[in-house]
Amino acid sequence: MFDFILSHFYWFWIFIFVLAVLIEAVTFALTTVWAAISALLMVFFSMTHLPIRWQIVIFLVITIALIVFTRPFAIKKLKLGKTKTNIDTLEGQEVLVEKKIAPFAKGEVKAKNGVFWAAVSEDGSEISRGEVCVVKSVDGNTLKVAKK
């Protein structure tokens, strides 16, 4: 019986492959896809009748190597983790102050696309209505601006 299991151990790796693909399809975390690739490779390694412990070691080494060396590149290329919104495009953009910005009070600025945003001065200074400012950063839905 044990010889039969060893001679058909590739089914175990096919099961691991399918399981990893299903988990990746549900989570989109880009982690179990590397285990799926390793399991697919292990299907072929298992046909060489390599001992199970070495198959598991090779599987773990390949999986860890793929995660360490290819995951950061894949995340960068696929642009995972951060969804750009319209507020992310505002940094560096010029805006017009529509309501005076005071040291302890939010003002209001108008972006080039005509949208009004709450704003505070980056350095805490007062900025009067009608001045053009540059967006330095975004904090929630409030823009931190500085005089141009």
N, C-alpha and C positions, 0 to 999 in steps of 0.2 A: 504493500500500500504506500509506504513512504517513497519507494522508488517511482511509483506512478506519479505521486505529487511532485517530486523533484523533476521528473521528465516533462511535466505539464505546468511548470511554475510560471510560464509566460502568461497564463490566465490570471494569475495574481497581479502581474504588472499591467495587464490590460484593464483589470478592475480598478487599480490605483489610477491609471490614466483617465478612465471615464469619471471616476469620483472627483479627481482634481479639476477636470474640465467643468463638471457640473457645479462645483463650489465656486470656481472662477466666474462662471456665467451668472451666478446669483449675487456674488459680492462685488465684482469688478475691482478688486483690490490689487490686481496684478502681482499676486504672490503665488498662488497655487498653479498658475500657468507654467511656472518653471518646474514644478514637481511633475506636471503632466508631460512636459518635454522629456524629463529624466526617465519617467516611467515608460515612455514610448521607446527610448533607447534601451532600457532594461529588458524589453521584450526580446531584443536580439541578443543581449548578453546572456539571458537565461537559456537560450538555445545552445549555448556552449557548455552547459552542465557545470557552470561555476558554482561553488558552494553558496548556499543561501546567505550566510553571513557576509561573504564578499560582495554578493549582489546588493545587499542592503547598504554596505559601506560605499560602494561605487555610486549607488542611487543618491545617498546623502551628500557625497562629495560633489557630484554633478549638480544637484539641486542648489546647494549652497554657493557653488561657483557661479551658477547662472544668476542667482539672486544678487550676489555681491557685484558681479561685473557687468551685468546687462540690465538689471532693473532700473538703476538711476538713468541710464541712457534712454530706456524705453519710456519712462515717465516724462523725461524732458521732451522727447520727440512727440509723444502723444498728448502732451500738455495736460496731464492728469493732476488732480489735486486742487487746482485753483480755477474757478470759473470766472472769466472776465465779465464784468458788468459795465454798464455805462458810467458808473462812478469811478471805475479804475482808469478810464481814459482822461479824467479831469486833471490829474497831476501834471504840472508844468503848463497848463492852459491858462490863458489870460481870461479874467472875469471882470465884470463891471459891478462896483458896489452900488446897490439900489437902496439900501437902508444902512445908516451909519453903524459902524462896528466900534463898540466901546470896550474898555478893558474888562468889564465884568458883565457885558451884555452881548448876546449874539446879534449879528447884523444879517443882512441878506445880500447875496450876490447873484448876478445873472450870467450864466454861461453862454458861450457862443451859439449853442443850440436853442437858446431861449428859455431854458429851464432855470428856475430860481432855487437857490440852495441856502441853507443856514450857514453862516460863516463866522469865524473868530479870527482875530489877528494872531499870527504865529508868535510874535514877540510881545503880545499884550498891549500894543499901542493902539491909539484911536485912528480909525480910517474913515474919512468923511465920504458922504454920498457923491457919486460921480467919478471917483478915482478908479483907475485900472490897477488891478492886482494880479499876482500870479499865484496859482494854487500850489502850495508846498506839500501838503499831505491831506489825507482823508481820514477822519475819525468818525466812524459810524456813518451818519448822514450829514455831518458837519464838515465843511471845508476849512482847512487852516491856510490862510492867505497871507501874503506879504506884499507891501507896496512895490510897484514896478520901478 
